[in-house]
Structures are given as C-alpha cells and as structure tokens.
Amino acid sequence: MYPIISILTDLPEALHTSLTQYLEQHPDWDQDQVLTAALSLFLLQNGECDRQITSVYLDTLFKHST
C-alpha cells in the first residue's frame, strides 16, 4: 500500500528497554508498527497536514497491512 524505506537508527537504552518491555506485553504489535505509529503521530502533532501521514498513522493503529 505504501512504499517502505528501511532506516537504521540508534536509540537511547531507556527507550530500547521500554520498547522491548512493551512488545513483550503486547504480542500483537511489532517494532516496525510501534516506530511507524510514533513517527507518524509526531509528524501530525507538529504540523504535518498530509493526508497520507494520517492514513499511515490510522492504518498502523488498526493494523491494516502496508
């Protein structure tokens, strides 16, 4: 549905630990979904008004395949 581009990034240890704990408690989510939801929400909250960003965010929350 959307083109996928892979990124490699360093996370602070506290974020990595929290993400790992979250994923262990929520097996229906994966790392890619969490990061996609977080990044798209950040963009929406900071002035990005592109409808595609809104679609990515909502599709990620409701687990539509991308």
C-alpha positions as CSV (number, residue, x, y, z in Angstrom):
1,M,0.0,0.0,0.0
2,Y,2.8,2.4,0.9
3,P,6.4,2.3,-0.3
4,I,8.6,1.0,2.5
5,I,12.1,2.5,3.2
6,S,14.3,0.9,5.9
7,I,16.2,3.1,8.3
8,L,18.9,2.3,10.8
9,T,18.9,4.4,14.0
10,D,20.4,4.4,17.4
11,L,18.0,4.5,20.4
12,P,18.8,5.5,23.9
13,E,19.0,2.5,26.1
14,A,15.9,3.6,28.2
15,L,13.8,3.7,25.0
16,H,15.0,0.4,23.8
17,T,14.3,-1.2,27.2
18,S,10.8,0.3,27.3
19,L,10.1,-0.8,23.7
20,T,11.2,-4.3,24.5
21,Q,9.0,-4.5,27.6
22,Y,6.0,-3.1,25.6
23,L,6.4,-5.6,22.8
24,E,6.7,-8.5,25.3
25,Q,3.4,-7.4,26.9
26,H,1.7,-6.7,23.5
27,P,2.5,-9.6,21.2
28,D,0.1,-8.2,18.6
29,W,2.4,-5.3,18.0
30,D,5.9,-5.4,16.5
31,Q,8.8,-2.9,16.5
32,D,8.0,-1.6,13.0
33,Q,4.4,-0.9,13.9
34,V,5.4,1.0,17.1
35,L,8.0,3.1,15.4
36,T,5.7,3.9,12.4
37,A,2.9,4.9,14.7
38,A,5.2,7.0,16.9
39,L,6.8,8.8,13.9
40,S,3.6,9.5,12.1
41,L,1.9,10.8,15.3
42,F,4.9,13.0,15.9
43,L,4.6,14.5,12.4
44,L,0.9,15.0,12.8
45,Q,1.3,16.7,16.1
46,N,4.0,19.0,14.8
47,G,2.2,20.5,11.8
48,E,2.4,17.8,9.0
49,C,-1.0,18.0,7.5
50,D,-0.5,15.5,4.7
51,R,-3.5,13.1,4.4
52,Q,-1.1,10.2,3.6
53,I,0.6,10.7,7.0
54,T,-2.8,10.5,8.7
55,S,-3.6,7.3,6.7
56,V,-0.3,5.7,7.7
57,Y,-1.0,6.5,11.4
58,L,-4.5,5.2,11.3
59,D,-3.6,2.1,9.3
60,T,-0.8,1.3,11.7
61,L,-3.1,1.6,14.7
62,F,-5.8,-0.6,13.2
63,K,-3.2,-3.0,11.7
64,H,-4.0,-2.7,8.0
65,S,-1.2,-4.3,6.1
66,T,1.1,-1.9,4.4
